[in-house]
Amino acid sequence: MKEIIEPRQRWSRMLALLGVFAGTWQVQALDLKITGEYKPTPQEPGNGQFKDTTPRHNYCTRPGCRPSIRLDDVAINYPEGFEAGATGRESLYFRMPSILRTVVLTHEEDGSAVEVRWRVDSFTGSIEGRPNSVQPTGYYAPSPCTLIHGRGQSAWFDFQWRLDERGQACSKRTLADIPPGRFLYFGISYELQFPNAVSMKNGRYVGVVQLTMGPGGDIDFGDRAEISDSVLNILIELEVQHQFRVRFPAEMPSVQLLPEGGWSQWRDHGIRPNRLRQELPFLLTSSMDLSMNLRCEHDIDDRCGIRNQRDEVVVPVDVDVTIPGMSNVRDGRPAQDAVLTPDDAQSPRFTPDGYLIQRRSTLRFTAGRDAVTEMLKFPGSHWQGNMTVVFDANP
């Protein structure tokens, strides 16, 4: 018996997005990348949880502050300023894509798909202008946005506001005429709900969220704002690198089937054994789903068999496996005495309850009563057969 792990080759392709308005105007698009990885180690098992690896900026360090991605290439200007008494879209107005949306990520090699949930949950900004010319004052958040942190001086104020989960806008009321101004910087913070990495294959998964920016868009700063870019493409990229290893006591282990207590009861007293059995231990390291099946030298009744070398008679041998910490995907039962067959359609698929490290597991081989009865018809016979146990780490 031997372990089979299919080698994989990885390739990637570049995804380019180009948008054009009807006519001759080209859409100004900005690309932003969000990355996550699942690379479990014994020191950091992960238990199926992705780690967000996106480079982010810490606007503040107090409790509740959210790391953000600064969009330094986006210019947001108010070329006409604001009139006294302006409200809503004619004032400082902010609306972001704060409702959770589903994004499909596709495996770059085989096209398999997973879903993530994503939204902007807060944003950070620094605005050129007099804090006392708006209501609420300066960095304080207008409802339904809420203040996380802020600060300001006579000619500017910056802030981080938490957004309303229902996607509602928030805006300030101007108390006096405000001259032209601009955002000194702008950044977004996001919520990203990852899938469970345990059931995902090794490789890279990629998906795109395309957001429009401008009046009526996904990112909307009201009617007084001019934005340098009209499209924000957010590329979400997840990298999965599972750990998978099977170790047997020997490179080509052999199993000798014996009655419980040996052959003495049969040899000395003529008591026929009910079965012949032997266990083969192995160590499994895995952070992913796997399936198991058999390849047989001698097939018999959807099982592997052993053959009498002299008389060409084949009897079946039942094979089952026990892997602590694994459960059967089909019924949720623990992977205990799970039957293995050469029928791929009946192959059990197991999922781990976390990152299994050198987990002691057992294959068990059994020749049952009917097989023993047949074997004892041939005294002094020798029975043998090769079986390959296939561990498929990408079922």
Backbone torsions as a table, in degrees:
resi	resn	phi	psi	omega
1	MET	NA	147.8	179.7
2	LYS	-149.5	159.3	177.2
3	GLU	-84.2	137.0	175.1
4	ILE	-118.9	121.4	174.0
5	ILE	-124.5	118.0	-176.2
6	GLU	-73.5	126.5	177.6
7	PRO	-68.9	148.4	-179.1
8	ARG	-121.0	143.0	171.5
9	GLN	-111.4	144.0	-175.6
10	ARG	-115.6	137.0	173.2
11	TRP	-138.8	160.6	-178.1
12	SER	-137.9	159.0	176.5
13	ARG	-135.9	150.8	179.5
14	MET	-87.6	135.6	178.2
15	LEU	-106.8	117.2	-179.6
16	ALA	-113.5	135.9	179.4
17	LEU	-119.8	128.7	178.7
18	LEU	-133.8	125.3	179.6
19	GLY	-115.8	143.2	-179.4
20	VAL	-136.3	131.3	173.7
21	PHE	-66.5	154.7	171.6
22	ALA	-60.6	126.9	-176.3
23	GLY	109.1	-140.2	-172.9
24	THR	-113.4	2.5	-176.9
25	TRP	-86.5	127.0	178.8
26	GLN	-90.4	135.7	177.2
27	VAL	-71.4	130.5	175.6
28	GLN	-87.3	112.2	-174.4
29	ALA	-113.6	145.3	178.5
30	LEU	-122.8	136.4	-179.5
31	ASP	-106.9	139.5	-179.5
32	LEU	-136.9	136.7	-176.6
33	LYS	-115.1	133.3	172.3
34	ILE	-115.1	128.7	-175.5
35	THR	-124.9	149.9	174.7
36	GLY	-147.0	156.5	-178.7
37	GLU	-143.7	151.8	170.7
38	TYR	-127.0	104.9	-179.3
39	LYS	-136.1	78.4	-173.8
40	PRO	-67.8	147.0	173.5
41	THR	-135.3	164.2	176.7
42	PRO	-57.9	-32.1	179.7
43	GLN	-77.3	-33.6	178.9
44	GLU	-130.0	81.4	-174.6
45	PRO	-65.4	-29.8	175.4
46	GLY	80.9	-37.6	179.7
47	ASN	52.8	41.9	174.7
48	GLY	84.4	2.0	-176.9
49	GLN	-97.4	133.2	177.0
50	PHE	-74.1	154.0	172.6
51	LYS	-108.9	126.0	178.1
52	ASP	-75.4	120.1	-177.1
53	THR	-110.0	15.2	-178.9
54	THR	-69.7	126.8	174.5
55	PRO	-63.6	128.2	-177.4
56	ARG	-137.1	161.8	-177.5
57	HIS	-105.4	135.2	176.6
58	ASN	-93.0	104.0	178.9
59	TYR	-66.2	-38.0	179.0
60	CYS	-151.4	167.1	-176.1
61	THR	-116.8	0.6	179.8
62	ARG	-71.0	159.0	179.4
63	PRO	-56.3	136.6	179.6
64	GLY	95.2	-16.5	179.6
65	CYS	-66.7	144.2	-176.2
66	ARG	-111.7	129.8	172.8
67	PRO	-64.2	142.9	-174.2
68	SER	-132.0	160.6	173.4
69	ILE	-99.4	118.2	179.4
70	ARG	-81.6	131.0	177.7
71	LEU	-100.0	73.9	-174.2
72	ASP	-68.7	-19.3	-179.0
73	ASP	-86.4	-3.4	178.5
74	VAL	-94.0	124.3	175.4
75	ALA	-102.4	123.9	179.5
76	ILE	-120.2	114.1	-174.9
77	ASN	-122.9	152.3	172.3
78	TYR	-119.1	81.0	-170.6
79	PRO	-67.0	-23.2	-178.5
80	GLU	-105.1	0.6	-177.6
81	GLY	65.3	-155.7	-177.8
82	PHE	-137.0	150.1	177.2
83	GLU	-93.0	151.2	178.0
84	ALA	-59.4	139.0	178.5
85	GLY	83.2	3.1	-179.3
86	ALA	-69.4	143.4	176.8
87	THR	-136.2	171.3	174.1
88	GLY	56.9	-133.5	-173.8
89	ARG	-68.6	-18.6	179.3
90	GLU	-87.3	-1.7	-179.5
91	SER	-117.4	-159.6	174.1
92	LEU	-73.6	107.9	-169.2
93	TYR	-125.4	139.3	-176.4
94	PHE	-142.1	127.0	172.0
95	ARG	-142.7	132.5	-176.7
96	MET	-128.1	163.4	177.6
97	PRO	-76.7	76.7	-172.7
98	SER	-95.6	2.6	175.0
99	ILE	-91.1	133.1	178.9
100	LEU	-57.3	133.1	176.4
101	ARG	-128.3	151.7	179.9
102	THR	-88.5	132.3	178.1
103	VAL	-122.7	128.3	179.3
104	VAL	-90.3	125.7	175.5
105	LEU	-107.9	136.5	-175.0
106	THR	-115.0	135.7	176.8
107	HIS	-66.9	130.6	-173.8
108	GLU	-66.7	-23.2	-176.7
109	GLU	-94.5	-51.2	-172.5
110	ASP	-110.3	-1.6	176.1
111	GLY	79.5	2.4	177.5
112	SER	-64.9	151.6	-170.4
113	ALA	-124.0	148.0	170.9
114	VAL	-133.0	163.9	-179.8
115	GLU	-117.2	141.5	170.1
116	VAL	-122.1	162.7	175.7
117	ARG	-117.5	133.6	-171.6
118	TRP	-142.2	146.7	172.5
119	ARG	-161.1	160.2	169.3
120	VAL	-84.6	121.6	-177.0
121	ASP	-103.1	-16.9	176.9
122	SER	-162.2	164.7	176.6
123	PHE	-143.7	157.6	-175.5
124	THR	-122.8	139.8	178.9
125	GLY	-153.5	159.6	172.0
126	SER	-132.3	121.1	-172.7
127	ILE	-114.7	134.4	175.8
128	GLU	-80.1	119.0	-178.6
129	GLY	160.5	171.9	-178.1
130	ARG	-86.2	118.5	-177.0
131	PRO	-57.9	-32.3	-175.6
132	ASN	-81.4	1.9	-179.0
133	SER	-91.2	0.9	-178.3
134	VAL	-130.4	160.2	178.6
135	GLN	-131.5	125.2	-3.7
136	PRO	-60.3	156.4	-173.8
137	THR	-64.3	135.0	168.5
138	GLY	48.0	-121.0	-171.7
139	TYR	-80.1	-5.8	179.8
140	TYR	-66.5	140.7	-172.2
141	ALA	-84.9	135.1	171.5
142	PRO	-78.9	145.2	179.1
143	SER	-64.3	145.0	5.3
144	PRO	-89.0	5.3	172.6
145	CYS	-67.0	155.9	178.4
146	THR	-130.8	147.6	-176.6
147	LEU	-77.1	131.7	168.7
148	ILE	-97.9	-49.0	177.9
149	HIS	-164.3	154.8	177.8
150	GLY	-164.9	167.5	177.5
151	ARG	-163.6	165.5	-179.4
152	GLY	-174.0	166.7	174.4
153	GLN	-132.8	-163.1	-171.9
154	SER	-69.0	-25.9	-174.0
155	ALA	-120.0	7.5	179.2
156	TRP	-162.9	162.5	170.9
157	PHE	-151.3	144.9	174.4
158	ASP	-126.9	165.1	-169.0
159	PHE	-164.7	163.1	164.6
160	GLN	-132.3	121.7	-177.3
161	TRP	-116.9	140.9	172.5
162	ARG	-86.1	136.6	-174.7
163	LEU	-91.9	156.3	175.4
164	ASP	-71.4	129.9	-176.7
165	GLU	-68.4	-13.6	-179.5
166	ARG	-91.3	3.3	176.5
167	GLY	82.7	12.8	-178.1
168	GLN	-77.8	148.7	179.7
169	ALA	-80.9	160.9	171.5
170	CYS	-132.6	146.2	-176.4
171	SER	-149.7	155.3	177.1
172	LYS	-100.5	162.5	173.8
173	ARG	-107.5	133.1	179.9
174	THR	-83.2	137.9	-179.4
175	LEU	-99.2	-14.9	-179.9
176	ALA	-155.1	166.3	174.5
177	ASP	-60.8	135.9	-178.6
178	ILE	-119.5	126.0	180.0
179	PRO	-68.3	168.3	177.9
180	PRO	-51.8	143.9	-179.0
181	GLY	-151.6	-168.5	-176.8
182	ARG	-162.2	166.2	168.8
183	PHE	-79.6	126.9	173.9
184	LEU	-76.7	-33.5	168.3
185	TYR	-159.8	162.5	-177.5
186	PHE	-146.0	139.0	178.1
187	GLY	-149.5	158.8	179.4
188	ILE	-123.7	148.2	169.5
189	SER	-116.1	151.7	-171.7
190	TYR	-137.1	159.4	168.4
191	GLU	-108.4	128.7	178.8
192	LEU	-129.6	116.2	179.0
193	GLN	-96.2	109.9	-175.4
194	PHE	-80.9	155.5	169.1
195	PRO	-76.7	171.4	175.6
196	ASN	-79.8	120.2	-174.5
197	ALA	-70.0	-18.5	-174.6
198	VAL	-58.5	-38.7	-176.4
199	SER	-90.6	3.7	-178.4
200	MET	-96.1	151.1	179.7
201	LYS	-82.6	160.1	173.2
202	ASN	-61.6	145.8	177.0
203	GLY	130.0	-167.5	-175.8
204	ARG	-112.0	133.1	176.5
205	TYR	-113.3	133.0	-174.2
206	VAL	-133.1	139.4	174.1
207	GLY	-150.2	163.6	-175.9
208	VAL	-129.1	134.6	167.6
209	VAL	-106.9	120.6	178.9
210	GLN	-104.9	119.3	-178.5
211	LEU	-112.8	137.7	173.3
212	THR	-91.8	147.0	179.9
213	MET	-125.6	134.7	-178.8
214	GLY	130.6	-179.2	-178.4
215	PRO	-55.0	125.2	-179.1
216	GLY	79.6	-1.5	-178.1
217	GLY	-85.6	-176.3	177.9
218	ASP	-64.3	-40.2	174.4
219	ILE	-110.3	112.0	-167.7
220	ASP	-128.9	121.2	178.3
221	PHE	-107.5	20.9	176.8
222	GLY	87.4	-178.8	-172.3
223	ASP	-83.0	-12.0	-177.9
224	ARG	-92.9	-8.3	-174.1
225	ALA	-91.9	145.3	169.1
226	GLU	-117.3	128.9	-175.8
227	ILE	-118.1	136.3	-175.5
228	SER	-68.6	-27.7	-177.8
229	ASP	-122.1	143.2	-178.2
230	SER	-106.5	-10.0	179.4
231	VAL	-135.9	135.4	173.6
232	LEU	-119.1	112.8	177.2
233	ASN	-94.7	117.5	178.5
234	ILE	-104.7	109.9	178.5
235	LEU	-88.6	121.9	176.7
236	ILE	-105.0	123.5	-174.5
237	GLU	-130.2	121.9	178.9
238	LEU	-116.0	133.2	179.1
239	GLU	-112.4	128.5	-179.9
240	VAL	-117.9	123.4	175.7
241	GLN	-131.9	88.4	-179.6
242	HIS	-71.9	156.7	170.1
243	GLN	-102.3	131.1	-179.4
244	PHE	-149.6	123.5	178.9
245	ARG	-155.3	140.0	176.4
246	VAL	-123.7	130.0	179.8
247	ARG	-124.6	123.9	174.2
248	PHE	-103.7	163.9	179.9
249	PRO	-61.2	-26.6	179.9
250	ALA	-141.9	162.6	-179.4
251	GLU	-62.7	-42.1	177.3
252	MET	-126.7	80.0	-174.6
253	PRO	-67.7	149.7	176.1
254	SER	-119.9	153.6	-178.1
255	VAL	-127.3	131.0	176.6
256	GLN	-110.6	117.7	-178.2
257	LEU	-79.7	131.5	-176.9
258	LEU	-139.1	154.5	170.5
259	PRO	-71.1	159.4	173.9
260	GLU	-64.9	124.6	-177.9
261	GLY	85.7	1.6	178.2
262	GLY	89.6	-171.3	-174.8
263	TRP	-90.7	3.4	-172.6
264	SER	-62.9	-38.2	-179.9
265	GLN	-63.0	-36.6	177.9
266	TRP	-77.6	-44.5	-175.7
267	ARG	-69.1	-40.7	-173.7
268	ASP	-94.3	-28.5	-173.9
269	HIS	-125.3	-2.7	178.1
270	GLY	72.2	18.3	179.1
271	ILE	-85.3	118.0	-175.8
272	ARG	-73.4	130.8	176.7
273	PRO	-69.8	146.2	177.6
274	ASN	-74.9	-27.2	-178.5
275	ARG	-162.9	163.1	172.1
276	LEU	-116.7	136.2	-172.4
277	ARG	-148.9	153.3	171.6
278	GLN	-156.5	146.1	177.8
279	GLU	-109.0	148.0	178.1
280	LEU	-126.7	109.4	-179.3
281	PRO	-77.7	153.7	171.8
282	PHE	-152.1	163.1	179.3
283	LEU	-111.8	131.1	-177.6
284	LEU	-119.7	128.0	169.2
285	THR	-114.3	120.9	-176.2
286	SER	-158.3	142.7	173.3
287	SER	-121.6	17.8	-172.0
288	MET	-142.9	167.9	173.8
289	ASP	-64.7	152.6	173.3
290	LEU	-151.4	156.0	172.6
291	SER	-121.1	159.4	-178.2
292	MET	-135.8	139.9	173.4
293	ASN	-152.0	-176.6	-173.8
294	LEU	-120.5	152.2	166.3
295	ARG	-124.1	130.1	-168.1
296	CYS	-115.9	141.4	167.3
297	GLU	-73.1	-37.6	179.1
298	HIS	-126.2	114.8	178.4
299	ASP	-93.7	139.3	176.0
300	ILE	-156.0	118.9	174.5
301	ASP	53.0	51.6	179.4
302	ASP	59.4	25.7	176.8
303	ARG	-138.1	168.1	170.4
304	CYS	-86.5	155.7	-178.9
305	GLY	-135.1	172.7	171.8
306	ILE	-120.0	149.0	-172.2
307	ARG	-119.1	141.6	170.8
308	ASN	-73.0	112.9	-173.2
309	GLN	-62.6	-26.0	-176.0
310	ARG	-88.1	-40.1	-171.3
311	ASP	-109.3	3.3	176.2
312	GLU	60.5	28.8	176.8
313	VAL	-96.1	137.9	-179.0
314	VAL	-117.8	133.6	174.4
315	VAL	-120.6	150.6	-176.7
316	PRO	-79.7	152.1	173.7
317	VAL	-125.9	124.8	177.5
318	ASP	-82.7	138.5	179.7
319	VAL	-125.2	129.7	174.3
320	ASP	-136.3	165.7	-175.2
321	VAL	-135.2	145.7	173.9
322	THR	-127.1	123.7	179.6
323	ILE	-129.9	99.4	177.5
324	PRO	-59.6	136.4	-178.9
325	GLY	91.6	-3.8	175.0
326	MET	-110.7	149.8	173.9
327	SER	-132.7	157.1	-179.1
328	ASN	-77.7	127.4	-178.2
329	VAL	-62.5	-34.2	-174.7
330	ARG	-67.9	-43.7	-174.0
331	ASP	-125.3	-2.5	178.1
332	GLY	78.4	0.3	-178.9
333	ARG	-74.5	152.9	177.4
334	PRO	-59.5	149.7	177.8
335	ALA	-77.6	76.8	-178.2
336	GLN	-129.2	121.9	-178.0
337	ASP	54.7	37.9	179.3
338	ALA	-76.5	128.3	-173.9
339	VAL	-75.4	134.9	174.6
340	LEU	-108.7	142.0	-179.8
341	THR	-139.0	166.3	174.1
342	PRO	-80.4	-1.3	179.5
343	ASP	-85.0	109.3	-177.1
344	ASP	-59.4	-33.2	-178.5
345	ALA	-66.6	-22.8	-179.5
346	GLN	-101.8	7.4	-177.5
347	SER	-64.0	128.0	176.6
348	PRO	-70.2	142.6	174.9
349	ARG	-114.2	128.4	-175.1
350	PHE	-113.2	148.8	175.1
351	THR	-127.9	136.6	-177.6
352	PRO	-81.9	155.1	175.6
353	ASP	-85.4	2.2	178.3
354	GLY	173.0	-160.3	178.6
355	TYR	-84.4	110.1	-179.5
356	LEU	-86.3	127.0	-177.4
357	ILE	-120.3	115.4	178.2
358	GLN	49.6	44.2	-177.1
359	ARG	-75.0	120.8	-178.6
360	ARG	-69.4	123.0	-175.5
361	SER	-132.5	171.3	-172.2
362	THR	-142.8	131.4	164.4
363	LEU	-98.0	138.0	-179.5
364	ARG	-126.0	133.0	-177.8
365	PHE	-117.0	128.5	-174.2
366	THR	-137.0	126.7	167.0
367	ALA	-98.6	115.1	-173.5
368	GLY	-77.6	-174.2	-174.7
369	ARG	-56.0	-48.4	-177.4
370	ASP	-63.5	-38.0	179.0
371	ALA	-66.2	-41.8	179.6
372	VAL	-63.9	-42.2	179.0
373	THR	-57.9	-43.0	-179.8
374	GLU	-67.3	-41.8	-177.7
375	MET	-65.1	-35.6	-177.8
376	LEU	-73.7	-8.0	174.1
377	LYS	-71.8	-12.3	-175.6
378	PHE	-123.8	77.3	-177.8
379	PRO	-56.4	139.3	178.2
380	GLY	74.8	8.5	-176.9
381	SER	-79.9	160.9	179.0
382	HIS	-122.3	126.1	-175.4
383	TRP	-116.0	137.2	-174.6
384	GLN	-154.5	150.5	175.5
385	GLY	-167.7	145.4	177.6
386	ASN	-95.8	135.3	176.7
387	MET	-130.4	136.7	175.9
388	THR	-111.3	123.9	176.2
389	VAL	-93.8	120.7	-176.8
390	VAL	-100.4	122.4	173.5
391	PHE	-102.1	108.8	-178.9
392	ASP	-99.9	106.3	-177.3
393	ALA	-83.6	0.4	174.8
394	ASN	-132.3	65.3	-173.7
395	PRO	-70.0	NA	NA
